[in-house]
């Protein structure tokens, strides 16, 4: 993984010193709240419903064991002993004290971490596929490109005060596991017919109040032009994006207003000034960055043979875990393991300090000291030998991280909602737990097959409810919490937004609503057909009829 050079470290250290001074001046009254707000936001510091919240950047979702241990230590000493992993591959501390923030940032800097640009109207954390560099279907490892973009965008003066926040995702696989079509800019790896490496470029995607699927702006962009083209897009957005109405300030609104052809013309005209200029990337630059992400010596050691196959035959719980939480690695004999942060009774995405320390130890023993954070709010060990799986499974069970539910109904994505967030209209965590308890039977979940359920506490869509096969949105009706249900959303290569099935429901009705939707699916599905494919085939009408067809609710 990438290690800071002297410039990186100096930048982060200087930001800590700068923010320490800003915090001191705010606390003693020399800075007013309006002056302090943009300063704290670009250091990831929010004021939430009950306490300040600090959002820590995890660039492209990659952590080392020492970094995860540092996050655990901060959670134990400055928070309430846990952290929350988000759908942007960040970590949030929800119970810190305002005056402790500069020291937390100083401790993060010691392990090459920071909270810079995790909020504010700037370029946010660059994200990618949690399986980057190890997936069997990969065209290229996107992490070097993510790091190049991170270095280019961090504290770039021109883009620190954009019309609105700006999100970039890069995907390297044949299957898009980074949801690139739901970002302001999405780049998906592609190889041209002549062998050149490059990207498809999507623009104007995003969720929130006005959800949109990103549109294909350029079918092929040579990789050396990545920064100059991104720069052109951002300059057009910075010039024409609306600043008079924050609800219409995202780039997706600009793309809609100009039309894709009109937006493309503006970008191409701007790019004509910078294409081939100093920001053009060289082959040496790619080699330099790719070296950071290559295993020492060029390849991981071969895995020893052992009793993995016998363990699969002897233990049904183990074999079920392997079936759901383990996927193929590009190197024979190795696997990619997802540790579930979705055990019933725990808020989705939360990990205790003890669990984080435990995962750090598991990564050192079984995964070359590397951990990934997925946008589905789970942790991934990307370098595990098949023969280590039985021992890893036992250790993960002891930590409460071996629920065999990845990609199933109880592996739901959920924002903190009204329990923490001052923007939320409704609570998310209690409803998520009620759903998990209602459908906790693993046999039933395995029978249902892959099913993505996403929940958000407000229209900002931090839980990505629009792209869940089933989505739940918390809404305010006369100062009461209600929940709107959508079906038919999906990410990946066939990205789509879910559609609202009808009027909203009270919190206590949601598990029953989910149950009725599933009844229609089970009755209508064809052999091996997953939920989302059934929805696309039969449409919304049968689901709406089942949900709303009876006046009385159980």
RODO-2510 file (C-alpha; in nm, 4 decimals, decimal comma):
residues 554
     n   res          X          Y          Z
     1     x     0,0000     0,0000     0,0000
     2     x     0,1025     0,3630    -0,0435
     3     x     0,3375     0,5127     0,2160
     4     x     0,3728     0,8852     0,2704
     5     x     0,6781     1,0645     0,1422
     6     x     0,8219     1,3704     0,3171
     7     x     0,5888     1,6048     0,1306
     8     x     0,2793     1,4067     0,2292
     9     x     0,3809     1,3934     0,5941
    10     x     0,4705     1,7608     0,6091
    11     x     0,1370     1,8578     0,4553
    12     x    -0,0606     1,6558     0,7099
    13     x     0,1527     1,7707     1,0050
    14     x     0,1193     2,1344     0,9011
    15     x    -0,2581     2,0966     0,8702
    16     x    -0,2701     1,9643     1,2291
    17     x    -0,0756     2,2673     1,3533
    18     x    -0,2994     2,5009     1,1549
    19     x    -0,6197     2,3450     1,2864
    20     x    -0,4934     2,3401     1,6450
    21     x    -0,4531     2,7181     1,6192
    22     x    -0,7958     2,7575     1,4585
    23     x    -0,9580     2,5520     1,7343
    24     x    -0,7841     2,7559     2,0048
    25     x    -0,9069     3,0812     1,8502
    26     x    -1,2620     2,9436     1,8217
    27     x    -1,2736     2,8217     2,1812
    28     x    -1,1490     3,1535     2,3214
    29     x    -1,3917     3,3544     2,1088
    30     x    -1,1598     3,5054     1,8500
    31     x    -1,3286     3,3082     1,5708
    32     x    -1,7063     3,3128     1,5361
    33     x    -1,9147     3,0081     1,4439
    34     x    -1,9675     3,1259     1,0848
    35     x    -1,5922     3,1765     1,0418
    36     x    -1,5047     2,8459     1,2057
    37     x    -1,7605     2,6303     1,0229
    38     x    -1,5803     2,5984     0,6852
    39     x    -1,2488     2,5427     0,8676
    40     x    -1,3797     2,2575     1,0802
    41     x    -1,5740     2,1003     0,7941
    42     x    -1,2680     2,0674     0,5726
    43     x    -1,1045     1,8882     0,8643
    44     x    -1,3945     1,6438     0,8869
    45     x    -1,5515     1,7894     1,2013
    46     x    -1,9316     1,8048     1,2212
    47     x    -2,1648     1,9118     1,5005
    48     x    -2,4232     1,6352     1,5249
    49     x    -2,7390     1,5804     1,7273
    50     x    -2,5688     1,4861     2,0543
    51     x    -2,1964     1,5495     2,0139
    52     x    -1,9302     1,6470     1,7603
    53     x    -1,8546     1,3866     1,4928
    54     x    -1,5155     1,3418     1,3266
    55     x    -1,4952     1,1725     0,9870
    56     x    -1,1567     1,0150     0,9115
    57     x    -1,0460     0,9581     0,5523
    58     x    -0,9564     0,6056     0,4433
    59     x    -0,8320     0,6707     0,0886
    60     x    -0,9735     0,4110    -0,1527
    61     x    -1,0698     0,2049     0,1534
    62     x    -0,7229     0,0665     0,2266
    63     x    -0,5838     0,0304     0,5803
    64     x    -0,2736    -0,1236     0,7326
    65     x    -0,2845    -0,3109     1,0618
    66     x    -0,1038    -0,0279     1,2501
    67     x    -0,3556     0,2219     1,1132
    68     x    -0,6522     0,0114     1,2225
    69     x    -0,4966    -0,0268     1,5672
    70     x    -0,4605     0,3513     1,5865
    71     x    -0,8276     0,3925     1,4961
    72     x    -0,9171     0,1453     1,7709
    73     x    -0,7029     0,3309     2,0237
    74     x    -0,8661     0,6639     1,9367
    75     x    -1,2112     0,5058     1,9680
    76     x    -1,1261     0,3757     2,3135
    77     x    -0,9644     0,6937     2,4498
    78     x    -1,1609     0,9715     2,2820
    79     x    -1,4966     0,8148     2,1901
    80     x    -1,7194     0,5457     2,3438
    81     x    -1,5134     0,2497     2,2305
    82     x    -1,6300     0,2085     1,8724
    83     x    -1,6301     0,3655     1,5276
    84     x    -1,8697     0,3623     1,2328
    85     x    -1,7521     0,2613     0,8840
    86     x    -1,9452     0,4515     0,6175
    87     x    -2,0593     0,3973     0,2604
    88     x    -1,7737     0,6290     0,1514
    89     x    -1,5104     0,3978     0,3063
    90     x    -1,4462     0,6477     0,5878
    91     x    -1,4607     0,6014     0,9655
    92     x    -1,6761     0,8237     1,1860
    93     x    -1,6386     0,8912     1,5577
    94     x    -1,9746     1,0048     1,6914
    95     x    -1,8980     1,0989     2,0528
    96     x    -1,5775     1,3020     2,0575
    97     x    -1,5198     1,6307     2,2432
    98     x    -1,4591     1,9416     2,0357
    99     x    -1,1415     2,0366     2,2208
   100     x    -0,9905     1,6888     2,1681
   101     x    -1,0089     1,7085     1,7879
   102     x    -0,6623     1,8610     1,7243
   103     x    -0,4945     1,5901     1,9313
   104     x    -0,6920     1,3166     1,7509
   105     x    -0,5751     1,4599     1,4197
   106     x    -0,2171     1,4628     1,5483
   107     x    -0,2430     1,0942     1,6418
   108     x    -0,3867     1,0131     1,2995
   109     x    -0,0962     1,1949     1,1333
   110     x     0,1499     0,9687     1,3161
   111     x     0,0096     0,6703     1,1249
   112     x    -0,0251     0,8546     0,7932
   113     x    -0,3961     0,9295     0,8233
   114     x    -0,6025     1,2475     0,8295
   115     x    -0,9530     1,3925     0,8048
   116     x    -0,8776     1,6538     0,5377
   117     x    -1,1591     1,7129     0,2876
   118     x    -1,3933     1,4561     0,4387
   119     x    -1,6498     1,7350     0,4401
   120     x    -1,7004     2,0747     0,2801
   121     x    -1,7582     2,1754    -0,0817
   122     x    -1,4441     2,0113    -0,2119
   123     x    -1,3231     1,6851    -0,3659
   124     x    -1,3976     1,4165    -0,1080
   125     x    -1,2341     1,0799    -0,0392
   126     x    -1,1472     0,8932    -0,3622
   127     x    -1,3138     0,5515    -0,3581
   128     x    -1,2796     0,2227    -0,5423
   129     x    -1,3577    -0,1483    -0,5299
   130     x    -1,2791    -0,3200    -0,1982
   131     x    -1,1337    -0,6095    -0,4015
   132     x    -0,8980    -0,3813    -0,5962
   133     x    -0,5720    -0,5449    -0,6985
   134     x    -0,6841    -0,8985    -0,6123
   135     x    -1,0104    -0,9580    -0,8020
   136     x    -1,0029    -1,2298    -1,0672
   137     x    -1,1845    -1,0146    -1,3270
   138     x    -0,9602    -0,7109    -1,2986
   139     x    -0,8455    -0,5181    -1,6059
   140     x    -0,6109    -0,3082    -1,3936
   141     x    -0,5489    -0,2325    -1,0280
   142     x    -0,7296     0,0992    -0,9713
   143     x    -0,5486     0,1885    -0,6468
   144     x    -0,2442     0,3543    -0,8113
   145     x    -0,4812     0,5732    -1,0118
   146     x    -0,6815     0,6555    -0,6990
   147     x    -0,3621     0,7617    -0,5234
   148     x    -0,2585     0,9784    -0,8177
   149     x    -0,5982     1,1505    -0,8062
   150     x    -0,5795     1,1824    -0,4271
   151     x    -0,2436     1,3567    -0,4433
   152     x    -0,3669     1,5857    -0,7189
   153     x    -0,6896     1,6795    -0,5404
   154     x    -0,5785     1,7114    -0,1772
   155     x    -0,5765     2,0797    -0,0854
   156     x    -0,5818     2,1837    -0,4522
   157     x    -0,6620     2,5561    -0,4089
   158     x    -0,8738     2,5798    -0,7234
   159     x    -1,1138     2,3096    -0,6023
   160     x    -1,1426     2,3763    -0,2276
   161     x    -1,4590     2,5850    -0,2590
   162     x    -1,6683     2,4212    -0,5273
   163     x    -2,0428     2,4864    -0,5620
   164     x    -2,1030     2,1632    -0,3669
   165     x    -1,9234     1,8490    -0,2481
   166     x    -1,7646     1,6367    -0,5216
   167     x    -1,7147     1,2600    -0,5279
   168     x    -1,4935     1,0498    -0,7556
   169     x    -1,4813     0,6695    -0,7901
   170     x    -1,2529     0,4528    -1,0041
   171     x    -1,3227     0,0881    -1,0919
   172     x    -1,0714    -0,1588    -1,2356
   173     x    -1,2783    -0,4730    -1,2884
   174     x    -1,5007    -0,5998    -1,5665
   175     x    -1,7813    -0,5825    -1,3104
   176     x    -1,8203    -0,2382    -1,1543
   177     x    -1,7977    -0,2901    -0,7771
   178     x    -1,7299     0,0783    -0,7046
   179     x    -2,0716     0,2176    -0,8101
   180     x    -1,9010     0,4580    -1,0523
   181     x    -2,2310     0,5621    -1,2129
   182     x    -2,3458     0,7143    -0,8839
   183     x    -2,0574     0,9598    -0,8476
   184     x    -1,9953     1,3096    -0,9777
   185     x    -1,7159     1,1553    -1,1849
   186     x    -1,6860     0,7816    -1,2332
   187     x    -1,4009     0,6136    -1,4218
   188     x    -1,4178     0,2489    -1,5302
   189     x    -1,1090     0,0739    -1,6652
   190     x    -1,1041    -0,0165    -2,0312
   191     x    -0,8541    -0,1498    -2,2841
   192     x    -0,8828    -0,0090    -2,6362
   193     x    -0,8670    -0,2291    -2,9440
   194     x    -0,5064    -0,1197    -3,0001
   195     x    -0,4094    -0,2264    -2,6467
   196     x    -0,3981     0,1185    -2,4891
   197     x    -0,5089     0,1390    -2,1255
   198     x    -0,7704     0,3938    -2,0328
   199     x    -1,1115     0,4589    -1,8827
   200     x    -1,4755     0,5099    -1,9642
   201     x    -1,5742     0,8400    -1,8015
   202     x    -1,9175     0,8882    -1,6480
   203     x    -2,0397     1,2208    -1,5151
   204     x    -2,3358     1,3586    -1,3229
   205     x    -2,4253     1,0562    -1,1137
   206     x    -2,5311     1,0852    -0,7528
   207     x    -2,8024     1,0101    -0,5019
   208     x    -2,9502     1,2507    -0,2459
   209     x    -3,2486     1,4771    -0,3088
   210     x    -3,2295     1,4376    -0,6891
   211     x    -3,0897     1,0919    -0,7654
   212     x    -2,9400     1,0372    -1,1112
   213     x    -2,7437     0,7655    -1,2885
   214     x    -2,4208     0,9014    -1,4324
   215     x    -2,4033     0,9434    -1,8106
   216     x    -2,1218     0,8248    -2,0348
   217     x    -1,9243     1,1375    -2,1191
   218     x    -1,6318     0,9732    -2,2946
   219     x    -1,6122     0,6166    -2,4228
   220     x    -1,2333     0,5992    -2,3913
   221     x    -0,9912     0,8316    -2,2161
   222     x    -0,6219     0,7342    -2,2345
   223     x    -0,4871     0,6940    -1,8828
   224     x    -0,2195     0,9601    -1,9304
   225     x    -0,4979     1,2179    -1,9722
   226     x    -0,6794     1,1298    -1,6506
   227     x    -0,5857     1,4406    -1,4505
   228     x    -0,6134     1,6923    -1,7314
   229     x    -0,9612     1,5639    -1,8199
   230     x    -1,0776     1,5582    -1,4577
   231     x    -0,9429     1,9107    -1,4276
   232     x    -1,1443     2,0227    -1,7306
   233     x    -1,4650     1,8726    -1,5871
   234     x    -1,4104     2,0412    -1,2519
   235     x    -1,3327     2,3779    -1,4079
   236     x    -1,6548     2,3687    -1,6074
   237     x    -1,8443     2,2764    -1,2914
   238     x    -1,6676     2,5436    -1,0867
   239     x    -1,7521     2,8047    -1,3497
   240     x    -2,1162     2,7185    -1,4176
   241     x    -2,2356     2,5218    -1,1138
   242     x    -2,5025     2,7008    -0,9134
   243     x    -2,4068     2,8646    -0,5859
   244     x    -2,7411     3,0325    -0,5190
   245     x    -2,9270     2,7113    -0,4290
   246     x    -2,7505     2,4228    -0,2564
   247     x    -3,0239     2,1835    -0,3674
   248     x    -2,9356     2,2548    -0,7306
   249     x    -2,5603     2,2912    -0,6884
   250     x    -2,4358     1,9411    -0,7708
   251     x    -2,2774     1,8712    -1,1078
   252     x    -2,5636     1,6371    -1,1989
   253     x    -2,7959     1,9398    -1,2157
   254     x    -2,5522     2,1241    -1,4406
   255     x    -2,5271     1,8232    -1,6736
   256     x    -2,9062     1,8043    -1,6850
   257     x    -2,9439     2,1775    -1,7540
   258     x    -2,6802     2,1902    -2,0283
   259     x    -2,7634     1,8487    -2,1689
   260     x    -2,4923     1,5881    -2,2078
   261     x    -2,3852     1,7226    -2,5479
   262     x    -2,3691     2,0793    -2,4176
   263     x    -2,1730     1,9774    -2,1098
   264     x    -1,9341     1,7699    -2,3224
   265     x    -1,8683     2,0683    -2,5501
   266     x    -1,7780     2,2863    -2,2510
   267     x    -1,5437     2,0176    -2,1173
   268     x    -1,3756     1,9572    -2,4521
   269     x    -1,3277     2,3318    -2,5051
   270     x    -1,1676     2,3612    -2,1602
   271     x    -0,9577     2,0480    -2,2114
   272     x    -0,8132     2,1915    -2,5327
   273     x    -0,6158     2,4367    -2,3164
   274     x    -0,4582     2,1753    -2,0850
   275     x    -0,4413     1,8517    -2,2820
   276     x    -0,0783     1,7439    -2,3126
   277     x     0,0247     1,9969    -2,0479
   278     x     0,2217     1,9556    -1,7209
   279     x    -0,0517     1,7454    -1,5552
   280     x    -0,0273     1,4783    -1,8265
   281     x     0,0816     1,1525    -1,6659
   282     x     0,3922     0,9699    -1,7853
   283     x     0,4704     0,6008    -1,7976
   284     x     0,7311     0,6559    -1,5259
   285     x     0,4649     0,8058    -1,3021
   286     x     0,2437     0,4998    -1,3411
   287     x     0,5347     0,2636    -1,2726
   288     x     0,6365     0,4614    -0,9661
   289     x     0,2859     0,4479    -0,8215
   290     x     0,2168     0,0864    -0,9188
   291     x     0,5306    -0,0171    -0,7296
   292     x     0,3695     0,0908    -0,4024
   293     x     0,0876    -0,1571    -0,4533
   294     x     0,2932    -0,4544    -0,5712
   295     x     0,3824    -0,7311    -0,3237
   296     x     0,7455    -0,7289    -0,2066
   297     x     0,9492    -0,9274    -0,4572
   298     x     0,6750    -0,9012    -0,7177
   299     x     0,4470    -1,1825    -0,5955
   300     x     0,2979    -1,3205    -0,2774
   301     x     0,4432    -1,6497    -0,1556
   302     x     0,2645    -1,9655    -0,2573
   303     x     0,0110    -2,0985    -0,0090
   304     x     0,0694    -2,4298     0,1627
   305     x    -0,1720    -2,7172     0,1115
   306     x    -0,3708    -2,8522     0,4031
   307     x    -0,7165    -2,9566     0,5203
   308     x    -0,9349    -2,6813     0,3749
   309     x    -1,1435    -2,9150     0,1565
   310     x    -1,2011    -3,1561     0,4431
   311     x    -1,3129    -2,8707     0,6685
   312     x    -1,5710    -2,7738     0,4061
   313     x    -1,7110    -3,1260     0,4122
   314     x    -1,7047    -3,1635     0,7907
   315     x    -1,8578    -2,8332     0,9007
   316     x    -2,1802    -2,6905     0,7594
   317     x    -2,1429    -2,3560     0,9442
   318     x    -1,7926    -2,3168     0,7993
   319     x    -1,9012    -2,4128     0,4476
   320     x    -2,1885    -2,1613     0,4627
   321     x    -1,9484    -1,8879     0,5689
   322     x    -1,7162    -1,9740     0,2808
   323     x    -2,0111    -1,9716     0,0389
   324     x    -2,1144    -1,6166     0,1342
   325     x    -1,8053    -1,4408     0,2723
   326     x    -1,5199    -1,5796     0,0591
   327     x    -1,4565    -1,5090    -0,3107
   328     x    -1,1911    -1,6030    -0,5613
   329     x    -0,8536    -1,4297    -0,5672
   330     x    -0,6587    -1,3734    -0,8874
   331     x    -0,3784    -1,5930    -0,7474
   332     x    -0,4635    -1,9645    -0,7185
   333     x    -0,4713    -2,0879    -0,3605
   334     x    -0,5637    -1,7462    -0,2204
   335     x    -0,9015    -1,5934    -0,1385
   336     x    -1,0655    -1,2632    -0,0498
   337     x    -1,2525    -1,2728     0,2818
   338     x    -1,5236    -1,0309     0,3941
   339     x    -1,5754    -0,9893     0,7678
   340     x    -1,9372    -0,8980     0,8326
   341     x    -2,0161    -0,5885     1,0395
   342     x    -2,3846    -0,6836     1,0222
   343     x    -2,4363    -0,9121     1,3185
   344     x    -2,7917    -0,8740     1,4477
   345     x    -2,7998    -0,6380     1,7441
   346     x    -2,5081    -0,4256     1,6248
   347     x    -2,5657    -0,1088     1,4191
   348     x    -2,4592    -0,1837     1,0594
   349     x    -2,1059    -0,0635     0,9941
   350     x    -2,0100    -0,0269     1,3605
   351     x    -1,6955    -0,1938     1,4959
   352     x    -1,5760    -0,1857     1,8547
   353     x    -1,2193    -0,1009     1,9484
   354     x    -1,1654    -0,4659     2,0462
   355     x    -1,2955    -0,5825     1,7082
   356     x    -1,0726    -0,3386     1,5214
   357     x    -0,7681    -0,4554     1,7128
   358     x    -0,8702    -0,8146     1,6497
   359     x    -0,9025    -0,7553     1,2754
   360     x    -0,5618    -0,5833     1,2719
   361     x    -0,4102    -0,8970     1,4253
   362     x    -0,5923    -1,1237     1,1793
   363     x    -0,4663    -0,9127     0,8894
   364     x    -0,1077    -0,9457     1,0090
   365     x    -0,1400    -1,3206     1,0486
   366     x    -0,3430    -1,4040     0,7391
   367     x    -0,3538    -1,1079     0,4958
   368     x    -0,0102    -0,9428     0,4711
   369     x    -0,1195    -0,6769     0,7215
   370     x    -0,3784    -0,5259     0,4871
   371     x    -0,7475    -0,4456     0,5420
   372     x    -1,0046    -0,2959     0,3068
   373     x    -1,3257    -0,1090     0,3873
   374     x    -1,6145    -0,1779     0,1491
   375     x    -1,8875     0,0697     0,0575
   376     x    -2,1286    -0,1936     0,1889
   377     x    -1,9838    -0,1175     0,5370
   378     x    -1,7880    -0,4382     0,5907
   379     x    -1,4165    -0,5133     0,6340
   380     x    -1,2195    -0,7190     0,3835
   381     x    -0,8995    -0,9247     0,4186
   382     x    -0,7720    -0,9425     0,0592
   383     x    -0,4810    -1,1888     0,0765
   384     x    -0,5941    -1,5035     0,2646
   385     x    -0,4664    -1,8536     0,1804
   386     x    -0,7376    -2,1163     0,1409
   387     x    -0,5733    -2,3354     0,4020
   388     x    -0,5923    -2,0557     0,6592
   389     x    -0,9670    -2,0157     0,6198
   390     x    -1,0725    -2,2590     0,8981
   391     x    -0,8505    -2,0879     1,1547
   392     x    -0,9515    -1,7421     1,0348
   393     x    -1,3182    -1,8373     1,0561
   394     x    -1,2809    -1,9506     1,4172
   395     x    -1,1015    -1,6284     1,5093
   396     x    -1,3627    -1,4155     1,3299
   397     x    -1,6412    -1,5978     1,5128
   398     x    -1,4793    -1,5124     1,8446
   399     x    -1,4808    -1,1450     1,7418
   400     x    -1,8449    -1,1536     1,6300
   401     x    -1,7452    -1,0896     1,2682
   402     x    -1,8267    -1,4213     1,0985
   403     x    -2,1985    -1,3868     1,0219
   404     x    -2,2365    -1,5691     0,6858
   405     x    -2,4617    -1,3060     0,5314
   406     x    -2,2592    -1,1088     0,2752
   407     x    -2,4915    -1,0051    -0,0055
   408     x    -2,7980    -1,1391     0,1759
   409     x    -3,0947    -0,9586     0,3305
   410     x    -2,9391    -0,9024     0,6743
   411     x    -2,6218    -0,7548     0,5213
   412     x    -2,8093    -0,4296     0,4968
   413     x    -2,6479    -0,0908     0,4423
   414     x    -2,7567     0,1756     0,6872
   415     x    -2,6589     0,5311     0,7833
   416     x    -2,6539     0,6382     1,1534
   417     x    -2,9851     0,8190     1,1002
   418     x    -3,1717     1,0194     1,3613
   419     x    -2,9918     0,8577     1,6527
   420     x    -2,6900     1,0733     1,5650
   421     x    -2,7293     1,2883     1,2553
   422     x    -2,8783     1,6369     1,2925
   423     x    -2,9985     1,6250     0,9289
   424     x    -3,1935     1,3001     0,9608
   425     x    -3,5734     1,2904     0,9515
   426     x    -3,5982     0,9460     1,1072
   427     x    -3,3999     0,6820     1,2890
   428     x    -3,2374     0,4069     1,0847
   429     x    -3,0632     0,1796     1,3342
   430     x    -3,3735     0,0499     1,5235
   431     x    -3,5549    -0,0259     1,1983
   432     x    -3,2482    -0,2072     1,0625
   433     x    -3,2330    -0,4218     1,3746
   434     x    -3,6050    -0,5010     1,3529
   435     x    -3,5575    -0,6216     0,9942
   436     x    -3,2553    -0,8317     1,0896
   437     x    -3,4422    -0,9934     1,3792
   438     x    -3,7505    -1,0646     1,1661
   439     x    -3,5411    -1,2365     0,8973
   440     x    -3,2584    -1,3767     1,1080
   441     x    -3,3164    -1,7347     0,9885
   442     x    -3,0107    -1,8038     0,7737
   443     x    -3,1802    -2,0926     0,5938
   444     x    -3,4462    -1,8486     0,4732
   445     x    -3,1863    -1,5901     0,3728
   446     x    -2,9854    -1,8487     0,1780
   447     x    -3,3042    -1,9584     0,0034
   448     x    -3,3832    -1,5996    -0,0957
   449     x    -3,0346    -1,5561    -0,2390
   450     x    -2,8617    -1,2247    -0,3154
   451     x    -3,0711    -0,9308    -0,1994
   452     x    -2,9426    -0,5821    -0,1238
   453     x    -3,1362    -0,3714     0,1274
   454     x    -3,0268    -0,0107     0,1851
   455     x    -3,1660     0,2406     0,4338
   456     x    -3,1221     0,6166     0,4795
   457     x    -3,2553     0,8437     0,7515
   458     x    -3,3079     1,1381     0,5150
   459     x    -3,2962     1,2478     0,1508
   460     x    -2,9189     1,2981     0,1646
   461     x    -2,9066     0,9212     0,1036
   462     x    -2,5936     0,8343     0,3027
   463     x    -2,7313     0,4788     0,3169
   464     x    -2,7631     0,4669    -0,0654
   465     x    -3,1292     0,3642    -0,0424
   466     x    -3,1930     0,4538    -0,4071
   467     x    -2,9680     0,1715    -0,5301
   468     x    -3,0841    -0,1032    -0,2964
   469     x    -3,2849    -0,3861    -0,4458
   470     x    -3,5111    -0,2757    -0,1620
   471     x    -3,4611     0,0774    -0,0358
   472     x    -3,5982     0,2466     0,2745
   473     x    -3,6013     0,6237     0,3263
   474     x    -3,6892     0,7944     0,6534
   475     x    -3,9287     1,0891     0,6044
   476     x    -4,0925     1,3428     0,8353
   477     x    -4,4731     1,3589     0,8356
   478     x    -4,6154     1,6044     1,0876
   479     x    -4,3105     1,5607     1,3130
   480     x    -4,3470     1,1822     1,3071
   481     x    -4,1072     0,9241     1,1613
   482     x    -4,2323     0,7446     0,8512
   483     x    -4,0562     0,5301     0,5956
   484     x    -4,0852     0,5271     0,2175
   485     x    -4,0055     0,2025     0,0334
   486     x    -3,8498     0,1633    -0,3113
   487     x    -3,7657    -0,1477    -0,5108
   488     x    -3,5642    -0,2105    -0,8252
   489     x    -3,2435    -0,0199    -0,7533
   490     x    -2,9094    -0,1724    -0,8366
   491     x    -2,5434    -0,0779    -0,8743
   492     x    -2,2859    -0,2413    -1,0972
   493     x    -2,2832    -0,2566    -1,4757
   494     x    -2,6644    -0,2381    -1,4969
   495     x    -2,7046     0,0553    -1,2615
   496     x    -3,0610     0,1677    -1,1897
   497     x    -3,2561     0,3727    -0,9377
   498     x    -3,5303     0,2159    -0,7304
   499     x    -3,8938     0,3248    -0,7700
   500     x    -4,1276     0,4196    -0,4871
   501     x    -4,3970     0,1576    -0,4380
   502     x    -4,6511     0,3914    -0,2749
   503     x    -4,7360     0,5780     0,0471
   504     x    -4,4957     0,5548     0,3416
   505     x    -4,5231     0,3349     0,6506
   506     x    -4,4775     0,3611     1,0251
   507     x    -4,1569     0,2122     1,1644
   508     x    -4,3324    -0,0914     1,3118
   509     x    -4,4796    -0,1827     0,9742
   510     x    -4,1524    -0,2022     0,7840
   511     x    -4,0581    -0,5659     0,8645
   512     x    -4,4061    -0,6756     0,7522
   513     x    -4,3761    -0,4703     0,4329
   514     x    -4,0439    -0,6402     0,3576
   515     x    -4,2051    -0,9761     0,4271
   516     x    -4,4836    -0,9111     0,1768
   517     x    -4,2382    -0,8018    -0,0911
   518     x    -4,0457    -1,1230    -0,0384
   519     x    -4,3624    -1,3315    -0,0616
   520     x    -4,4251    -1,1930    -0,4110
   521     x    -4,0679    -1,2695    -0,5088
   522     x    -4,0757    -1,6272    -0,3816
   523     x    -4,4066    -1,6921    -0,5571
   524     x    -4,2962    -1,5340    -0,8865
   525     x    -3,9286    -1,6149    -0,9305
   526     x    -3,7913    -1,8477    -1,1891
   527     x    -3,5211    -2,1010    -1,1131
   528     x    -3,1979    -1,9311    -1,0001
   529     x    -3,3561    -1,5869    -1,0516
   530     x    -3,2514    -1,3320    -0,7897
   531     x    -3,4835    -1,0705    -0,6405
   532     x    -3,3779    -0,7745    -0,8550
   533     x    -3,4163    -0,9730    -1,1778
   534     x    -3,7684    -1,0783    -1,0766
   535     x    -3,8578    -0,7142    -1,0070
   536     x    -3,7307    -0,6112    -1,3507
   537     x    -3,9201    -0,8938    -1,5200
   538     x    -4,2645    -0,8596    -1,3552
   539     x    -4,2627    -0,4877    -1,2650
   540     x    -4,3859    -0,3085    -0,9540
   541     x    -4,7576    -0,3851    -0,9804
   542     x    -4,7604    -0,7303    -0,8124
   543     x    -4,5489    -0,6005    -0,5238
   544     x    -4,7696    -0,2940    -0,4729
   545     x    -5,0835    -0,5079    -0,4812
   546     x    -4,9490    -0,7399    -0,2134
   547     x    -4,8291    -0,4595     0,0133
   548     x    -5,1302    -0,2290    -0,0153
   549     x    -5,4011    -0,4792    -0,1018
   550     x    -5,5062    -0,5513     0,2556
   551     x    -5,6527    -0,2789     0,4747
   552     x    -5,5521    -0,4399     0,8028
   553     x    -5,1930    -0,4845     0,9138
   554     x    -5,0666    -0,7619     1,1380
***
